[in-house]
Amino acid sequence: MASPRVERNHISRLSMAGAFSLPTDYWTSLLITPQDVQNLHTTLFERETPLTVRDLAVAFIEARIQSERAISKSKQKSNGRTFLPKEQYQIGEELVFPALGWKRGRVSDLRAGMNPSLGDFDVLTVEMEDGAQRLFAAKLESHRLNDAPIAVPEEEGVNVETILHEHGASLEKKLEAAFASDEGLVRIAGSWFPRALLIDVNQGHLNLAEAVLDMAGGEPLPTEALMKDLELPSGVNPKLVEFSLNFALQEDRRFDEVGPAGQVLWCLRRLEPDFVRDVPPQLHYAEIDHDRADLDPAMQALESQLDDELSPVEASDSSENITSVTISLIYPHLRAGTLPMSPRARKLFPTAYQSPRVRFTLVDGKTKQRIPAWVVREHGYVYGLREWYKSHQLIPGSLVQVRRGEKLGEVIVDAKTQRSSKDWIRTVMVGTDGGMVFAMLKQPITAEFNDRMAIFVPDFKVLDPLWEKRQSFEELAVSVMRELSKSNPQGHVHAQELYAAVNLVRRVPPAPLFALLAVKPVFKHVGDLHFRLDEEAR
């Protein structure tokens, strides 16, 4: 049996061992309670400053840890008397030992200790909850555990930064959902604040804001610029004034918040470009029924490479380290002056907490020309490139590189231009019957292009009537493929060629077209995503 001295040293070594912890699934399985929301209300009232959901998540985690610590401590104390070396104990007493991770034990025997250097003390025999017997020294007037509080180190599982890193995103979603159903909280540009603390912003203030933005001629302005002319109450927390004005503007249909995440910019909705408020006709997609299960791995890989904004997220490269994307333009985007915000490209463009439209700046990688542009988040495209496309004489299939900008709210765009020269290239014309005809003709080329997707369009306007035709999707695919196959001695057409050509007259994402090629007998796969028409099967 261990001597009291040995046990006493053992206690010294374990005095830092007892640590508070939580179940491994605590943060993944918890539910946001009304009390949690009320606690965060209190936090907002006390700080009198709008806070983002990330700031509130930190406060939530800290409050939960504090609450669980208090509960744990209360349970520990209720398990028995806390052992301290200076106290005296009796046989039969239930004790808890903080230095041993708050393990419990019952005093089963007690005798006088024998050590002249320590003076009088007791030796306790304690039966621990795990069945082991241990000896402890008691009635010791001089011992460091008598005076020093037991330090409980933070474990990785209850460290705020660690929790935020591992579970922050899911906790924020849960908090957002709880806040959204709470009428006492309001949100603007990603920050939350109690409605009761908002200062009054009246109709006169909003009319003045409209006049200021009108004078800006459609150029978005930050809230600070509007506040200068509105004579809002002074002597109040400036952040509160700014938040109150932002909320009032958000609730008024005349105004549109168009700043990227982290920046609030206001614009008059009526001054926004037409193709920002409404989807360009060439980008309208009428849903085509199809089953993605019909796409084989090669088709799925090609779909991802095509960077079509209508392709689902799972069809794209999910890498988080994308710094540039090279896009092969299809006709609808070239005609509308837009870029597809595909799942890959989306990572390069500014986003926003709530705003469906985001104003930002495109920068020409060669000339450094600054181009006002818009991200239309809901419909997945970037608007503002029509004149830039014209200046570089781009064609369907031209390669455009998009890169991260050097500053917040900027994105670099590069046309892979070259000295103008004439080259043989597939050219589309409209025949006397109103159908498309393809021919290999020499045309002026000013930029690099994707060989399979390049199609020279001499006059965009001649294709406009074809967009109005009510031809079935399968008939359209067959007729376009028939024309394309004429330029190949074997009559083969690659799926990528067909995708580019069909989009000359109808907006179609890759998946419905590839599914059609996979399931309809009229399309015969001859290898490597090349197909030919089987007119007899049709």
Phi, psi and omega per residue, in radians:
M1 nan 2.418 -3.084
A2 -1.165 2.506 3.081
S3 -1.307 2.785 3.094
P4 -1.000 -0.603 -3.113
R5 -1.139 -0.772 3.126
V6 -1.060 -0.794 -3.141
E7 -1.129 -0.613 -3.134
R8 -1.134 -0.715 3.095
N9 -1.178 -0.653 3.124
H10 -1.058 -0.685 3.101
I11 -1.109 -0.699 -3.137
S12 -1.065 -0.704 -3.124
R13 -1.218 -0.512 -3.079
L14 -1.674 0.048 -3.026
S15 -1.099 -0.300 3.114
M16 -1.851 0.112 -2.968
A17 -1.446 -0.504 -3.071
G18 -1.256 1.995 -3.072
A19 -2.256 2.504 3.114
F20 -1.288 2.408 3.098
S21 -2.521 2.907 3.140
L22 -2.191 2.745 3.091
P23 -0.973 2.601 -3.068
T24 -1.071 -0.493 -3.122
D25 -1.736 0.249 -3.039
Y26 -1.007 -0.859 -3.019
W27 -1.387 -0.342 3.125
T28 -1.520 -0.461 -3.046
S29 -1.798 -0.117 -3.049
L30 -1.197 2.717 3.033
L31 -1.996 2.502 3.097
I32 -1.340 2.115 -3.098
T33 -1.673 2.814 3.036
P34 -0.966 -0.594 3.126
Q35 -1.161 -0.654 3.073
D36 -1.034 -0.816 -3.125
V37 -1.127 -0.706 3.120
Q38 -1.107 -0.687 3.094
N39 -1.069 -0.675 3.139
L40 -1.292 -0.544 2.973
H41 -0.972 -0.851 -3.119
T42 -1.041 -0.742 3.105
T43 -1.015 -0.785 -3.136
L44 -1.163 -0.697 3.118
F45 -1.119 -0.728 -3.090
E46 -1.203 -0.687 -3.093
R47 -1.446 -0.438 -3.131
E48 0.948 0.620 3.141
T49 -2.454 2.296 3.065
P50 -1.021 2.437 -3.104
L51 -2.215 2.531 3.065
T52 -1.302 2.889 3.135
V53 -1.143 -0.470 3.077
R54 -1.184 -0.743 3.078
D55 -1.072 -0.733 -3.126
L56 -1.229 -0.543 3.080
A57 -1.114 -0.670 3.097
V58 -1.091 -0.816 3.130
A59 -1.088 -0.682 3.128
F60 -1.103 -0.826 -3.130
I61 -1.080 -0.784 -3.138
E62 -1.072 -0.734 3.140
A63 -1.157 -0.701 3.129
R64 -1.132 -0.754 3.133
I65 -1.091 -0.778 3.128
Q66 -1.055 -0.751 -3.139
S67 -1.134 -0.790 -3.122
E68 -1.182 -0.595 3.068
R69 -1.089 -0.787 -3.125
A70 -1.086 -0.733 3.116
I71 -1.108 -0.773 -3.132
S72 -1.099 -0.762 -3.136
K73 -1.110 -0.712 3.132
S74 -1.101 -0.735 3.122
K75 -1.140 -0.701 -3.134
Q76 -1.084 -0.740 -3.139
K77 -1.182 -0.589 -3.111
S78 -1.282 -0.241 -3.125
N79 -1.350 -0.211 -3.133
G80 2.661 -3.137 -3.137
R81 -1.275 2.356 3.141
T82 -1.286 2.259 -3.111
F83 -1.314 2.231 2.970
L84 -2.295 2.373 -3.077
P85 -1.019 -0.475 -3.069
K86 -1.383 -0.293 -3.049
E87 -1.422 2.815 3.030
Q88 -1.819 2.552 -3.062
Y89 -2.330 2.793 -3.118
Q90 -2.069 2.695 3.078
I91 -1.050 2.357 3.127
G92 1.716 -0.217 -3.124
E93 -1.228 2.449 3.042
E94 -1.560 2.259 -3.114
L95 -2.199 2.667 2.974
V96 -2.101 2.553 -3.030
F97 -2.086 1.707 3.135
P98 -0.958 -0.653 -3.099
A99 -1.196 -0.253 3.132
L100 -1.936 0.559 3.133
G101 1.258 0.515 3.114
W102 1.098 0.581 3.042
K103 -1.232 2.664 -3.135
R104 -1.770 2.762 3.077
G105 -2.829 2.812 3.110
R106 -2.109 2.330 3.127
V107 -1.222 2.048 -3.106
S108 -1.830 -0.318 3.139
D109 -2.721 2.733 -3.111
L110 -2.590 2.306 3.084
R111 -2.555 2.901 3.126
A112 -1.323 2.469 3.115
G113 -1.462 2.751 -3.140
M114 -2.236 1.670 3.074
N115 -2.805 1.783 -3.055
P116 -0.969 -0.551 -3.086
S117 -1.255 -0.285 -3.113
L118 -1.794 -0.256 -3.055
G119 1.353 -2.811 -3.135
D120 -1.256 2.345 3.030
F121 -2.765 2.900 3.130
D122 -1.870 2.658 3.011
V123 -1.986 2.101 -3.134
L124 -1.732 2.353 2.930
T125 -1.753 2.105 -3.056
V126 -2.092 2.221 3.028
E127 -1.538 1.958 -3.085
M128 -1.350 2.840 -3.079
E129 -1.137 -0.356 3.103
D130 -1.552 0.080 3.095
G131 1.679 -0.207 -3.137
A132 -1.366 2.689 3.037
Q133 -1.848 2.383 3.130
R134 -2.376 2.699 3.107
L135 -1.871 2.409 3.102
F136 -2.312 2.558 3.074
A137 -1.577 2.315 3.129
A138 -2.280 2.984 -3.114
K139 1.039 0.616 3.071
L140 -1.709 1.961 -3.104
E141 -1.226 -0.528 -3.097
S142 -1.988 1.848 3.098
H143 -2.813 2.379 -3.019
R144 -1.154 -0.413 3.101
L145 -1.280 -0.246 3.129
N146 -1.232 -0.590 -3.010
D147 -1.870 -0.637 -3.067
A148 -1.449 2.312 3.072
P149 -1.148 2.612 3.135
I150 -1.295 2.082 -3.127
A151 -1.394 2.232 3.122
V152 -1.892 1.856 -3.078
P153 -1.212 2.648 3.060
E154 -1.278 2.289 3.024
E155 -1.651 2.784 -3.106
E156 -0.985 -0.594 -3.091
G157 -1.214 -0.309 -3.123
V158 -2.127 0.378 3.055
N159 -1.514 2.218 -3.025
V160 -1.010 -0.808 -3.105
E161 -1.099 -0.701 3.130
T162 -1.134 -0.776 3.132
I163 -1.086 -0.748 -3.131
L164 -1.105 -0.692 -3.138
H165 -1.153 -0.741 -3.040
E166 -1.481 -0.586 -3.010
H167 -2.197 0.088 -3.051
G168 -0.973 -0.805 -3.073
A169 -1.075 -0.801 -3.117
S170 -1.218 -0.649 3.106
L171 -1.136 -0.694 3.129
E172 -1.095 -0.704 3.115
K173 -1.095 -0.729 3.134
K174 -1.144 -0.724 3.125
L175 -1.156 -0.742 3.111
E176 -1.008 -0.762 -3.137
A177 -1.117 -0.708 3.131
A178 -1.184 -0.691 -3.134
F179 -1.199 -0.642 -3.076
A180 -1.073 -0.513 -3.134
S181 -1.622 0.094 -3.124
D182 -1.816 1.894 -3.093
E183 -1.202 -0.222 -3.137
G184 -1.414 -0.138 3.133
L185 -2.025 2.546 3.073
V186 -2.207 2.690 -3.085
R187 -2.256 2.450 3.018
I188 -2.630 2.309 3.100
A189 0.887 0.666 3.060
G190 1.481 -0.003 3.141
S191 -1.954 2.597 -3.106
W192 -2.023 2.634 -3.138
F193 -2.785 2.612 3.104
P194 -1.162 2.320 3.135
R195 -1.042 -0.602 -3.066
A196 -1.123 -0.382 -3.091
L197 -1.652 -0.064 3.141
L198 -1.142 2.455 3.062
I199 -1.488 2.810 -3.059
D200 -1.342 2.187 2.998
V201 -2.091 1.947 -2.997
N202 -1.629 3.137 -3.084
Q203 -1.103 -0.595 3.107
G204 -1.076 -0.742 3.096
H205 -1.055 -0.744 -3.101
L206 -1.195 -0.640 3.091
N207 -1.120 -0.700 3.090
L208 -1.122 -0.705 3.110
A209 -1.071 -0.687 3.107
E210 -1.094 -0.725 3.141
A211 -1.118 -0.707 3.132
V212 -1.112 -0.779 3.141
L213 -1.207 -0.554 3.077
D214 -1.087 -0.740 3.137
M215 -1.167 -0.452 3.117
A216 -1.299 -0.177 3.038
G217 1.148 0.582 3.112
G218 1.671 -0.121 3.089
E219 -1.367 2.126 -3.132
P220 -1.087 2.557 3.141
L221 -2.180 2.560 3.064
P222 -1.290 2.805 -3.103
T223 -1.025 -0.665 -3.118
E224 -1.013 -0.649 3.141
A225 -1.165 -0.606 3.129
L226 -1.289 -0.629 -3.074
M227 -1.092 -0.488 -3.091
K228 -1.082 -0.524 -3.039
D229 -1.840 0.048 -2.984
L230 -1.782 -0.140 3.126
E231 0.911 0.926 3.084
L232 -1.369 2.813 -3.064
P233 -0.919 2.392 3.086
S234 -1.700 2.952 3.134
G235 1.301 0.254 3.134
V236 -2.040 2.636 3.088
N237 -0.827 2.046 -3.085
P238 -0.984 -0.611 3.130
K239 -1.157 -0.606 3.105
L240 -1.193 -0.721 3.112
V241 -1.080 -0.805 -3.120
E242 -1.093 -0.762 -3.140
F243 -1.123 -0.718 -3.131
S244 -1.104 -0.722 3.103
L245 -1.160 -0.752 3.114
N246 -1.009 -0.734 -3.121
F247 -1.167 -0.736 3.131
A248 -1.099 -0.698 3.112
L249 -1.168 -0.676 3.138
Q250 -1.102 -0.600 -3.101
E251 -1.419 -0.115 -3.125
D252 -1.801 2.150 -3.042
R253 -1.109 -0.289 -3.130
R254 -1.203 -0.423 -2.968
F255 -1.922 2.600 3.131
D256 -2.316 2.190 3.100
E257 -1.504 2.073 -2.958
V258 -2.178 0.283 -3.108
G259 -1.418 2.615 3.032
P260 -1.184 2.870 -3.122
A261 -0.908 2.250 -3.125
G262 1.643 -0.087 -3.131
Q263 -2.441 2.287 -3.140
V264 -1.820 2.111 3.098
L265 -2.273 2.408 -3.112
W266 -1.994 2.481 3.122
C267 -2.450 2.682 3.025
L268 -1.413 2.235 -3.074
R269 -0.999 -0.657 -3.081
R270 -1.236 -0.276 3.135
L271 -1.675 -0.024 3.106
E272 -1.299 2.592 3.126
P273 -1.002 2.604 -3.111
D274 -0.956 -0.779 -3.065
F275 -1.406 0.079 2.965
V276 -1.639 -0.728 3.118
R277 -1.318 -0.568 -3.110
D278 -2.271 2.503 -3.126
V279 -1.165 2.300 3.089
P280 -1.001 2.544 -3.113
P281 -0.956 -0.651 -3.091
Q282 -1.207 -0.300 -3.128
L283 -1.718 -0.043 3.109
H284 -1.173 2.254 3.120
Y285 -2.094 2.100 3.036
A286 -1.554 2.091 -3.021
E287 -0.900 2.299 3.100
I288 -1.988 2.134 -3.132
D289 -1.111 2.324 3.091
H290 -2.845 2.869 3.134
D291 -2.035 2.064 -3.110
R292 -1.123 -0.363 3.122
A293 -1.131 -0.311 3.127
D294 -1.329 -0.251 -3.129
L295 -1.414 2.154 3.093
D296 -1.395 2.991 -3.091
P297 -0.976 -0.657 3.134
A298 -1.128 -0.686 3.104
M299 -1.160 -0.717 3.132
Q300 -1.127 -0.680 3.115
A301 -1.127 -0.740 3.119
L302 -1.143 -0.709 3.115
E303 -0.983 -0.746 3.138
S304 -1.123 -0.686 -3.103
Q305 -1.211 -0.442 -3.035
L306 -1.338 -0.240 3.071
D307 0.916 0.812 3.071
D308 -1.490 2.260 -3.087
E309 -1.164 -0.293 -3.141
L310 -1.550 -0.084 3.090
S311 -1.331 2.516 -3.137
P312 -1.174 2.769 -3.082
V313 -1.013 -0.685 -3.067
E314 -1.176 -0.201 3.129
A315 -1.451 -0.058 -3.024
S316 -1.909 2.820 2.998
D317 -1.092 2.156 -3.064
S318 -1.600 0.161 -3.113
S319 -1.026 2.425 -3.137
E320 -1.546 -0.130 -3.011
N321 -1.823 0.480 3.125
I322 -1.229 2.180 3.103
T323 -1.964 -0.280 3.091
S324 -2.728 2.691 3.090
V325 -2.431 2.348 3.057
T326 -1.825 2.124 -3.032
I327 -1.907 2.323 3.008
S328 -1.576 1.978 -3.057
L329 -1.149 2.391 2.939
I330 -1.791 2.786 -3.028
Y331 -0.934 -0.787 -3.099
P332 -0.983 -0.696 -3.141
H333 -1.294 -0.658 3.099
L334 -1.090 -0.762 -3.103
R335 -1.186 -0.673 -3.082
A336 -1.470 -0.205 -3.087
G337 1.308 0.653 -3.068
T338 -2.202 2.920 3.001
L339 -2.147 2.490 3.085
P340 -1.268 2.310 3.041
M341 -1.681 1.286 -3.096
S342 -1.206 2.955 3.109
P343 -0.938 -0.642 3.098
R344 -1.307 -0.838 -3.074
A345 -1.164 -0.481 -3.115
R346 -0.947 -0.567 -3.099
K347 -1.195 -0.290 -3.090
L348 -1.643 -0.315 -3.061
F349 -1.714 2.672 3.107
P350 -1.074 2.574 3.028
T351 -2.138 -3.043 -3.103
A352 -2.591 2.826 3.120
Y353 -1.221 -0.769 -3.068
Q354 -2.310 -0.593 -2.968
S355 -1.020 2.247 3.095
P356 -1.309 -0.360 3.140
R357 -2.173 2.359 -3.101
V358 -2.220 2.149 3.104
R359 -1.528 2.296 3.104
F360 -2.621 -2.991 -3.082
T361 -2.198 2.230 2.965
L362 -1.602 2.443 -3.139
V363 -2.119 2.163 3.084
D364 -1.136 2.130 -3.063
G365 -1.085 -0.440 -3.112
K366 -1.690 -0.894 -3.048
T367 -1.568 -0.223 -3.065
K368 1.157 0.242 3.050
Q369 -1.028 2.379 -3.137
R370 -1.758 2.207 -3.026
I371 -2.087 2.039 3.053
P372 -1.093 2.279 -3.083
A373 -2.502 2.918 -3.088
W374 -2.329 2.386 2.919
V375 -1.643 2.102 3.063
V376 -1.759 1.610 -2.941
R377 -1.102 -0.750 -3.042
E378 -1.056 -0.657 -3.053
H379 -1.855 0.017 2.951
G380 1.258 0.667 3.069
Y381 -2.452 2.821 3.089
V382 -1.957 2.258 -3.090
Y383 -1.955 2.544 3.028
G384 2.311 0.191 -3.000
L385 -1.895 0.129 -3.030
R386 -1.015 -0.882 -3.123
E387 -1.184 -0.590 3.125
W388 -1.149 -0.720 3.082
Y389 -1.066 -0.776 -3.128
K390 -1.091 -0.744 -3.083
S391 -1.114 -0.510 3.135
H392 -1.709 0.031 3.095
Q393 0.910 0.841 -3.137
L394 -1.354 2.721 -3.140
I395 -2.223 2.881 3.019
P396 -0.984 2.252 -3.086
G397 1.782 -0.215 3.090
S398 -1.079 2.591 -3.114
L399 -1.657 2.236 3.106
V400 -2.168 2.183 3.119
Q401 -1.719 2.337 3.097
V402 -2.009 2.261 -3.116
R403 -2.282 2.772 3.063
R404 -1.086 2.433 3.096
G405 -1.405 2.892 3.135
E406 -1.431 -0.343 -3.117
K407 -2.159 2.769 3.072
L408 -1.063 2.332 3.100
G409 1.438 0.227 3.097
E410 -2.209 2.511 3.087
V411 -2.350 2.383 -3.118
I412 -1.601 2.351 3.127
V413 -2.222 2.359 -3.074
D414 -2.301 2.234 2.933
A415 -1.610 2.295 -3.116
K416 -1.383 1.277 -3.023
T417 -1.372 2.784 3.096
Q418 -2.586 2.945 3.101
R419 -1.089 2.342 -3.091
S420 -1.036 2.301 3.086
S421 -2.631 2.771 3.133
K422 -1.588 2.393 -3.105
D423 -2.514 2.693 3.086
W424 -1.284 2.214 -3.092
I425 -2.626 2.579 3.121
R426 -1.071 2.243 -3.081
T427 -2.156 2.376 -3.134
V428 -1.766 2.407 3.061
M429 -2.373 2.861 3.115
V430 -1.875 2.137 -3.096
G431 -1.333 3.058 -3.126
T432 -1.125 -0.405 3.118
D433 -1.500 0.032 3.130
G434 1.498 0.093 3.120
G435 -1.727 2.897 3.135
M436 -1.387 2.502 3.068
V437 -2.269 2.361 3.124
F438 -1.969 2.407 3.105
A439 -2.529 2.582 3.080
M440 -1.501 1.958 -3.106
L441 -2.279 2.750 3.064
K442 -1.391 2.216 -3.108
Q443 -2.377 2.682 3.098
P444 -1.256 2.234 -3.105
I445 -2.093 2.251 -3.080
T446 -2.058 -0.037 -3.090
A447 -2.624 2.727 3.077
E448 -1.108 2.636 -3.101
F449 -2.508 2.871 3.041
N450 -1.461 2.088 -3.034
D451 -0.967 -0.673 -3.061
R452 -1.403 -0.318 -3.043
M453 -1.935 -0.118 -3.084
A454 -1.283 2.181 3.083
I455 -2.460 2.088 3.131
F456 -1.415 2.254 3.131
V457 -2.003 1.794 -3.081
P458 -1.041 -0.612 -3.109
D459 -2.572 1.975 -3.117
F460 -1.017 -0.628 -3.009
K461 -1.131 -0.471 -3.093
V462 -1.231 -0.313 3.124
L463 -1.499 -0.284 -3.063
D464 -0.967 -0.779 3.141
P465 -1.057 -0.498 -3.109
L466 -1.224 -0.421 3.103
W467 -1.213 -0.364 -3.105
E468 -1.511 -0.207 -3.077
K469 -1.180 2.503 3.138
R470 -1.758 0.889 -3.129
Q471 -1.471 2.469 3.135
S472 -1.142 2.723 -3.083
F473 -1.069 -0.783 -3.132
E474 -1.124 -0.739 3.120
E475 -1.088 -0.697 3.116
L476 -1.101 -0.812 -3.126
A477 -1.078 -0.709 -3.131
V478 -1.159 -0.807 -3.098
S479 -1.145 -0.696 3.120
V480 -1.171 -0.718 -3.137
M481 -1.146 -0.659 3.133
R482 -1.052 -0.749 3.139
E483 -1.199 -0.720 -3.141
L484 -1.127 -0.656 -3.060
S485 -1.164 -0.333 -3.112
K486 -1.157 -0.414 -3.114
S487 -1.562 0.046 3.131
N488 -2.098 2.163 -3.093
P489 -0.976 -0.587 3.128
Q490 -1.494 -0.129 -3.121
G491 1.294 0.405 -3.117
H492 -1.633 2.517 3.099
V493 -2.333 2.284 3.103
H494 -1.375 2.560 -3.124
A495 -0.994 -0.603 -3.141
Q496 -1.196 -0.651 3.086
E497 -1.106 -0.777 -3.119
L498 -1.116 -0.715 3.108
Y499 -1.012 -0.825 -3.133
A500 -1.134 -0.700 -3.074
A501 -1.266 -0.740 3.125
V502 -1.055 -0.628 -3.125
N503 -1.273 -0.013 2.994
L504 -1.222 -0.454 -3.031
V505 -2.267 -0.102 3.125
R506 -2.761 2.354 -3.131
R507 -1.344 1.979 -3.098
V508 -2.401 2.152 3.040
P509 -1.299 2.942 -3.063
P510 -1.096 -0.748 -2.956
A511 -1.004 -0.872 -3.132
P512 -1.062 -0.646 -3.129
L513 -1.209 -0.782 -3.134
F514 -1.152 -0.650 3.100
A515 -1.116 -0.680 3.098
L516 -1.085 -0.783 3.123
L517 -1.069 -0.583 -3.062
A518 -1.347 -0.532 -2.970
V519 -1.899 -0.335 -3.078
K520 -1.594 2.199 -3.094
P521 -1.050 -0.396 -3.116
V522 -1.138 -0.388 3.127
F523 -1.786 2.002 -3.124
K524 -1.787 2.127 3.127
H525 -1.359 2.198 -3.121
V526 -1.973 0.193 3.066
G527 1.960 2.520 3.055
D528 0.962 0.714 3.110
L529 1.104 0.360 2.976
H530 -1.651 2.460 -3.113
F531 -2.305 2.748 2.998
R532 -2.350 2.782 3.137
L533 -1.451 2.364 3.003
D534 -1.915 1.544 -3.048
E535 -1.067 -0.549 3.128
E536 -1.158 -0.696 3.121
A537 -1.120 -0.577 -3.135
R538 -1.202 nan nan
